[in-house]
């Protein structure tokens, strides 16, 4: 089944965090409502992945 997966970048030898995954079939994209909602879910997932990456890799000198 086709899937969309948003995950964080991972250091070598570590697993990325999957923040969103969803089964999507091409026919669903014919619906404007579905495609708009999908893009909104992807925006949230991307923001969540970016936030998780920032938490995992704080700036130099910052405490965890």
ZIFENPE-V396948 format. One record per backbone hydrogen bond with DSSP energy under -0.5 kcal/mol. NH is the residue of the N-H (numbers start at 1). CO is the residue of the C=O. E is the energy in kcal/mol with one decimal. If there is no record, write none. Layout:
BEGIN
NH;CO;E, NH;CO;E
END
This chain:
BEGIN
4;22;-2.6, 5;3;-0.5, 6;20;-2.8, 7;5;-0.5, 8;17;-2.3, 14;11;-1.7, 19;6;-2.2, 19;17;-0.7, 20;6;-1.5, 22;4;-2.0, 24;2;-1.5, 28;25;-1.6, 29;25;-0.6, 29;26;-1.3, 30;27;-1.4, 31;28;-1.6, 32;30;-0.6, 35;31;-2.6, 36;32;-2.4, 37;33;-2.4, 38;34;-2.7, 39;35;-2.1, 40;36;-1.8, 41;37;-2.4, 42;38;-2.5, 43;39;-2.3, 44;40;-2.1, 45;41;-2.4, 46;42;-2.7, 47;43;-2.2, 48;44;-2.5, 49;45;-2.6, 50;46;-2.5, 51;47;-2.3, 52;48;-2.3, 53;49;-2.2, 54;50;-2.1, 55;51;-2.2, 56;52;-1.9, 57;53;-1.5, 62;59;-2.2
END
